[in-house]
Amino acid sequence: MASTTETEYAAFLEKVKRTVYVDNLSPQVTEPVLRTALDQFGMVKNIQFITNYIEPEHIPKRALVEMEDEEQAKAIVKLIATCPLMIVGMPRPVRACAAKVEMFEDRPAKPGRKIEVRWLDADDPNFEVAQKWKKIDKRHAAEARFLLKQKAEEEKLAKQQADNLKANFAKYEMIDAIMADGTAARLAEYYGLNLRDEA
């Protein structure tokens, strides 16, 4: 007879099979928006946005979407792989793949698995593996810093462009206003200028 832990873990594995990992979502995407977009593939049972601890909220979102059955999940992955799917915001093609056990924060403990925490000596066979993980972690941190810096520069450029656009728009509005109320014509007459466009 299977223990409660084994039963829970088996149910969790079934959930993983019918779940899709979706990323590159616009920061404006909410649960109802994502549910509406994916309901066309079948019934969406649950949506869980994945918490991002190292990047700001305006970086593209990612989520785990649990469908009613495995076939619906496979259909989403297959279709998004061949046809770009845009959901809200900037033209940002959504990506999807089958979910993996490691993606779930609330995953139950694997039956029979024992987690042991200890310091590793340099002569331990796992020491090299731990060193590699440490290097990967440092590289990911450096990449995250670079992305944040790049995002800040993009925001600064976008603000400059928006300010320039507002200033130019204000100038054109002023020109339109003086043309409409006759001020330009009076000034042209006073200074002896011709305002007519002549080829």
Residue frames as qw, qx, qy, qz and C-alpha x, y, z in Angstrom:
[[0.000, 0.888, 0.459, 0.000, 0.00, 0.00, 0.00],
 [0.411, 0.504, -0.024, 0.759, 1.40, 3.40, -1.00],
 [0.325, -0.432, -0.459, 0.705, 2.11, 5.88, 1.80],
 [0.117, 0.898, 0.347, -0.244, 0.48, 9.31, 1.95],
 [0.191, -0.708, 0.350, 0.582, 3.76, 10.92, 0.86],
 [0.308, -0.047, 0.798, 0.517, 3.98, 8.68, -2.22],
 [0.236, 0.669, 0.702, 0.069, 0.34, 9.36, -3.12],
 [0.007, -0.907, -0.109, 0.406, 0.83, 13.13, -2.78],
 [0.232, -0.540, 0.540, 0.603, 3.98, 13.02, -4.89],
 [0.331, 0.238, 0.831, 0.379, 2.27, 10.91, -7.60],
 [0.175, 0.836, 0.511, -0.090, -0.60, 13.47, -7.73],
 [0.129, -0.826, 0.170, 0.522, 1.98, 16.27, -7.97],
 [0.326, -0.223, 0.721, 0.570, 3.72, 14.53, -10.92],
 [0.291, 0.563, 0.744, 0.211, 0.35, 14.30, -12.71],
 [0.021, 0.924, 0.221, -0.310, -0.12, 18.03, -12.12],
 [0.273, -0.591, 0.455, 0.608, 3.34, 18.71, -13.62],
 [0.380, 0.145, 0.793, 0.454, 2.39, 16.79, -16.78],
 [0.173, 0.744, 0.606, 0.221, -0.64, 19.00, -17.41],
 [0.199, -0.884, -0.086, 0.414, 1.19, 22.25, -16.59],
 [0.621, 0.598, 0.129, 0.489, 2.84, 24.61, -19.08],
 [0.437, -0.540, -0.045, 0.718, 5.68, 27.02, -18.30],
 [0.367, 0.806, 0.327, 0.328, 5.00, 30.31, -20.10],
 [0.452, -0.554, -0.042, 0.698, 7.50, 33.17, -20.21],
 [0.240, 0.060, 0.334, 0.910, 8.39, 36.41, -22.00],
 [0.054, -0.755, -0.649, -0.078, 5.01, 37.77, -20.89],
 [0.085, 0.638, 0.020, 0.765, 4.44, 41.51, -20.89],
 [0.148, -0.004, -0.643, 0.751, 4.58, 43.07, -17.39],
 [0.441, -0.047, 0.047, -0.895, 0.93, 44.16, -17.95],
 [0.594, -0.093, -0.733, -0.318, -0.32, 40.56, -18.18],
 [0.468, -0.312, 0.523, -0.640, -2.60, 39.66, -15.28],
 [0.314, 0.002, 0.942, -0.116, -4.13, 36.30, -14.32],
 [0.572, 0.542, 0.476, -0.389, -7.51, 37.03, -16.02],
 [0.410, 0.733, -0.341, -0.423, -5.74, 38.16, -19.22],
 [0.027, 0.411, -0.900, -0.139, -3.56, 35.03, -19.36],
 [0.437, 0.182, 0.838, -0.272, -6.53, 32.80, -18.53],
 [0.576, 0.647, 0.195, -0.461, -8.59, 34.34, -21.36],
 [0.317, 0.674, -0.570, -0.347, -5.71, 33.91, -23.84],
 [0.053, 0.299, -0.952, -0.036, -5.14, 30.24, -22.98],
 [0.577, 0.179, 0.613, -0.509, -8.77, 29.18, -22.45],
 [0.660, 0.503, -0.258, -0.494, -8.98, 28.70, -26.22],
 [0.356, 0.391, -0.848, -0.041, -6.80, 25.59, -25.79],
 [0.571, -0.291, -0.767, 0.039, -8.97, 24.04, -23.07],
 [0.496, -0.815, -0.222, -0.202, -9.85, 24.69, -19.46],
 [0.300, 0.514, -0.505, 0.625, -7.26, 26.57, -17.40],
 [0.675, -0.507, -0.532, 0.067, -7.38, 25.16, -13.85],
 [0.522, -0.776, -0.075, 0.346, -4.76, 27.31, -12.17],
 [0.507, 0.714, -0.118, 0.467, -2.21, 30.05, -12.92],
 [0.655, -0.675, -0.042, 0.337, 0.78, 30.70, -10.72],
 [0.360, 0.879, -0.220, 0.222, 3.13, 33.57, -11.57],
 [0.843, -0.080, -0.263, 0.462, 6.73, 32.71, -10.69],
 [0.328, -0.928, -0.007, 0.178, 8.27, 35.06, -8.16],
 [0.670, 0.512, -0.137, 0.520, 11.36, 36.86, -9.37],
 [0.595, -0.723, -0.178, 0.304, 13.61, 37.82, -6.47],
 [0.565, -0.320, 0.195, 0.735, 16.51, 39.46, -8.34],
 [0.191, 0.239, 0.451, 0.839, 14.83, 41.53, -11.06],
 [0.245, 0.177, 0.264, -0.916, 12.31, 44.42, -10.89],
 [0.523, 0.388, 0.674, -0.348, 8.64, 43.87, -11.66],
 [0.509, 0.704, -0.048, -0.493, 8.75, 45.46, -15.12],
 [0.016, -0.388, 0.865, 0.317, 11.02, 42.70, -16.46],
 [0.622, 0.012, -0.563, -0.544, 9.00, 40.15, -18.55],
 [0.661, -0.295, 0.479, -0.497, 6.88, 37.84, -16.40],
 [0.372, 0.161, -0.895, -0.186, 6.70, 34.05, -16.33],
 [0.662, -0.177, 0.317, -0.656, 3.99, 31.70, -15.10],
 [0.054, -0.024, 0.997, 0.044, 2.98, 28.08, -14.59],
 [0.598, 0.065, -0.089, -0.794, -0.40, 27.38, -16.18],
 [0.284, -0.008, 0.949, -0.134, -2.17, 24.19, -15.12],
 [0.491, 0.059, -0.466, -0.734, -4.60, 22.86, -17.74],
 [0.830, -0.143, 0.179, -0.509, -7.37, 20.29, -17.30],
 [0.963, -0.023, 0.257, 0.079, -5.37, 17.51, -18.93],
 [0.558, -0.410, 0.466, 0.550, -1.96, 16.71, -20.41],
 [0.508, 0.439, 0.582, 0.459, -3.17, 16.86, -24.03],
 [0.067, 0.965, 0.239, 0.082, -4.26, 20.49, -23.65],
 [0.424, -0.790, 0.275, 0.348, -0.85, 21.39, -22.19],
 [0.598, -0.070, 0.596, 0.531, 0.93, 19.67, -25.11],
 [0.378, 0.723, 0.495, 0.298, -1.30, 21.53, -27.59],
 [0.115, -0.984, -0.013, 0.134, -0.28, 24.89, -26.11],
 [0.506, -0.567, 0.475, 0.444, 3.44, 24.06, -26.28],
 [0.572, 0.218, 0.649, 0.452, 3.14, 22.75, -29.85],
 [0.280, 0.842, 0.410, 0.210, 1.15, 25.71, -31.18],
 [0.193, -0.958, 0.093, 0.189, 3.23, 28.43, -29.50],
 [0.604, -0.355, 0.519, 0.490, 6.40, 26.78, -30.87],
 [0.452, 0.303, 0.633, 0.551, 5.12, 27.23, -34.43],
 [0.045, 0.752, 0.391, 0.528, 2.91, 30.37, -34.22],
 [0.206, 0.140, -0.392, 0.886, 3.83, 33.49, -32.25],
 [0.319, -0.712, -0.621, -0.075, 1.25, 34.33, -29.58],
 [0.138, 0.348, -0.201, 0.905, 1.05, 37.94, -28.40],
 [0.402, -0.661, -0.629, 0.072, -0.64, 38.70, -25.08],
 [0.238, -0.942, -0.203, 0.117, -1.05, 42.40, -24.15],
 [0.400, -0.769, 0.229, 0.442, 1.54, 45.15, -24.33],
 [0.108, 0.690, -0.549, -0.459, 4.51, 45.44, -26.66],
 [0.867, 0.317, -0.309, -0.228, 4.85, 42.92, -29.51],
 [0.212, -0.543, 0.784, -0.214, 6.40, 40.22, -27.40],
 [0.755, 0.052, -0.571, -0.319, 6.01, 36.63, -28.63],
 [0.705, -0.477, 0.389, -0.354, 5.19, 34.38, -25.68],
 [0.390, 0.368, -0.844, -0.025, 7.29, 31.24, -25.21],
 [0.814, -0.293, 0.213, -0.454, 6.01, 27.98, -23.74],
 [0.424, 0.320, -0.847, 0.018, 7.43, 24.60, -22.76],
 [0.757, -0.374, -0.525, -0.109, 6.39, 21.65, -20.63],
 [0.399, -0.792, 0.285, -0.364, 6.75, 22.37, -16.92],
 [0.619, 0.225, -0.694, 0.293, 9.42, 20.63, -14.85],
 [0.659, -0.532, -0.504, 0.168, 9.31, 19.50, -11.23],
 [0.518, -0.168, -0.223, 0.809, 11.98, 22.05, -10.22],
 [0.022, 0.405, 0.236, 0.883, 9.82, 24.98, -11.36],
 [0.523, -0.649, -0.431, -0.345, 7.26, 24.56, -8.55],
 [0.017, -0.539, 0.504, -0.675, 7.96, 26.38, -5.28],
 [0.657, -0.289, 0.368, -0.591, 5.34, 24.33, -3.44],
 [0.722, 0.204, -0.635, -0.183, 6.49, 20.90, -4.64],
 [0.835, -0.493, 0.128, -0.206, 6.18, 18.12, -2.06],
 [0.278, -0.621, 0.730, 0.069, 9.20, 16.19, -0.82],
 [0.673, 0.301, -0.612, -0.286, 10.16, 13.28, -3.04],
 [0.901, -0.370, 0.103, -0.201, 9.53, 9.99, -1.21],
 [0.942, -0.081, 0.042, 0.321, 12.75, 8.40, -0.01],
 [0.474, 0.643, -0.115, 0.591, 14.82, 11.48, -0.72],
 [0.610, -0.656, -0.222, 0.386, 17.03, 12.67, 2.07],
 [0.300, 0.854, -0.082, 0.417, 18.53, 16.17, 2.03],
 [0.758, -0.435, -0.145, 0.464, 21.79, 16.56, 3.83],
 [0.170, 0.948, -0.101, 0.249, 23.59, 19.85, 4.43],
 [0.790, -0.468, 0.099, 0.383, 27.32, 19.81, 5.18],
 [0.031, 0.863, -0.388, -0.322, 30.59, 21.55, 4.38],
 [0.934, 0.342, -0.001, 0.106, 32.61, 19.98, 1.58],
 [0.548, -0.598, 0.389, 0.437, 36.34, 19.37, 1.85],
 [0.280, 0.700, -0.446, -0.482, 38.55, 20.05, -1.17],
 [0.008, -0.275, 0.941, 0.198, 39.19, 16.31, -1.58],
 [0.543, 0.312, 0.661, -0.414, 35.45, 15.45, -1.59],
 [0.343, 0.209, 0.752, 0.523, 34.25, 14.17, -5.03],
 [0.104, 0.808, 0.570, 0.104, 31.32, 16.66, -4.94],
 [0.312, -0.648, -0.041, 0.694, 33.61, 19.64, -4.28],
 [0.210, -0.068, 0.533, 0.817, 34.20, 20.30, -8.00],
 [0.039, -0.583, -0.730, -0.355, 30.45, 20.16, -8.68],
 [0.264, -0.809, -0.401, 0.338, 29.82, 22.67, -5.88],
 [0.310, -0.449, 0.212, 0.811, 32.51, 24.96, -7.32],
 [0.125, 0.229, 0.668, 0.697, 30.85, 24.82, -10.76],
 [0.152, -0.745, -0.643, -0.094, 27.48, 25.72, -9.23],
 [0.329, -0.708, -0.164, 0.603, 29.11, 28.61, -7.42],
 [0.237, -0.197, 0.429, 0.849, 30.56, 29.93, -10.71],
 [0.001, -0.474, -0.733, -0.488, 27.20, 29.55, -12.46],
 [0.245, -0.793, -0.512, 0.223, 25.50, 31.46, -9.64],
 [0.294, -0.569, 0.074, 0.764, 28.05, 34.30, -9.93],
 [0.160, 0.064, 0.612, 0.772, 27.56, 34.42, -13.71],
 [0.095, -0.652, -0.713, -0.240, 23.77, 34.60, -13.32],
 [0.280, -0.777, -0.306, 0.474, 24.14, 37.43, -10.79],
 [0.259, -0.358, 0.322, 0.838, 26.42, 39.31, -13.22],
 [0.065, 0.320, 0.724, 0.607, 23.91, 38.78, -16.06],
 [0.175, -0.769, -0.612, 0.057, 21.08, 40.08, -13.86],
 [0.282, -0.670, -0.060, 0.684, 23.13, 43.19, -12.99],
 [0.198, -0.097, 0.540, 0.812, 23.86, 43.77, -16.67],
 [0.026, -0.535, -0.754, -0.379, 20.16, 43.42, -17.58],
 [0.230, -0.804, -0.445, 0.321, 19.18, 45.87, -14.85],
 [0.269, -0.511, 0.184, 0.795, 21.78, 48.37, -16.07],
 [0.120, 0.130, 0.685, 0.707, 20.63, 47.93, -19.67],
 [0.097, -0.686, -0.712, -0.112, 17.00, 48.36, -18.62],
 [0.246, -0.748, -0.228, 0.572, 17.86, 51.58, -16.74],
 [0.201, -0.296, 0.416, 0.836, 19.61, 52.94, -19.86],
 [0.030, 0.378, 0.776, 0.504, 16.62, 52.00, -22.03],
 [0.166, -0.778, -0.581, 0.170, 14.26, 53.76, -19.62],
 [0.249, -0.619, 0.030, 0.744, 16.47, 56.88, -19.63],
 [0.125, -0.049, 0.611, 0.780, 16.50, 56.91, -23.45],
 [0.055, -0.564, -0.782, -0.258, 12.73, 56.35, -23.58],
 [0.196, -0.783, -0.391, 0.443, 12.21, 59.29, -21.18],
 [0.198, -0.434, 0.282, 0.832, 14.45, 61.55, -23.33],
 [0.051, 0.193, 0.747, 0.634, 12.51, 60.55, -26.45],
 [0.126, -0.702, -0.701, 0.007, 9.17, 61.17, -24.71],
 [0.218, -0.710, -0.164, 0.649, 10.36, 64.61, -23.51],
 [0.148, -0.225, 0.493, 0.827, 11.55, 65.53, -27.03],
 [0.008, -0.420, -0.807, -0.414, 8.24, 64.38, -28.49],
 [0.160, -0.775, -0.545, 0.276, 6.29, 66.50, -25.99],
 [0.205, -0.589, 0.088, 0.776, 8.48, 69.55, -26.70],
 [0.090, -0.016, 0.656, 0.749, 8.06, 69.15, -30.48],
 [0.064, -0.583, -0.791, -0.175, 4.32, 68.63, -30.10],
 [0.176, -0.761, -0.343, 0.522, 4.08, 71.84, -28.01],
 [0.158, -0.380, 0.348, 0.843, 5.95, 73.75, -30.75],
 [0.002, 0.224, 0.775, 0.591, 3.63, 72.46, -33.48],
 [0.127, -0.702, -0.690, 0.123, 0.58, 73.30, -31.37],
 [0.170, -0.674, -0.096, 0.713, 1.89, 76.84, -30.89],
 [0.091, -0.166, 0.566, 0.802, 2.53, 77.21, -34.65],
 [0.045, -0.457, -0.833, -0.308, -0.98, 75.89, -35.39],
 [0.157, -0.741, -0.528, 0.384, -2.49, 78.35, -32.91],
 [0.110, -0.598, 0.097, 0.788, -0.73, 81.44, -34.34],
 [0.035, 0.033, 0.720, 0.692, -1.63, 80.36, -37.87],
 [0.095, -0.550, -0.821, -0.119, -5.29, 79.84, -36.91],
 [0.150, -0.792, -0.433, 0.404, -5.81, 83.11, -35.00],
 [0.408, 0.861, 0.167, 0.253, -4.15, 85.27, -37.69],
 [0.447, -0.821, 0.197, 0.294, -1.12, 86.29, -35.62],
 [0.651, -0.119, 0.510, 0.550, 1.28, 84.83, -38.19],
 [0.394, 0.660, 0.469, 0.434, -0.44, 86.68, -41.04],
 [0.131, -0.986, -0.098, -0.018, -0.31, 90.01, -39.15],
 [0.559, -0.635, 0.351, 0.401, 3.40, 89.52, -38.34],
 [0.622, 0.179, 0.548, 0.530, 4.13, 88.57, -41.95],
 [0.238, 0.849, 0.353, 0.312, 2.36, 91.67, -43.19],
 [0.329, -0.931, 0.058, 0.147, 4.17, 93.87, -40.66],
 [0.510, -0.546, 0.509, 0.428, 7.59, 92.50, -41.66],
 [0.482, 0.637, -0.334, -0.499, 6.79, 92.21, -45.36],
 [0.216, -0.258, 0.935, 0.115, 7.05, 88.43, -45.55],
 [0.668, 0.108, -0.421, -0.604, 5.17, 86.02, -47.80],
 [0.537, -0.239, 0.730, -0.349, 3.64, 83.06, -45.91],
 [0.863, 0.339, 0.033, -0.372, 2.27, 81.33, -49.00],
 [0.666, -0.238, 0.650, 0.278, 3.96, 78.08, -50.05],
 [0.594, 0.731, -0.123, -0.313, 5.19, 78.70, -53.59],
 [0.908, 0.015, 0.298, 0.293, 7.15, 76.22, -55.65]]
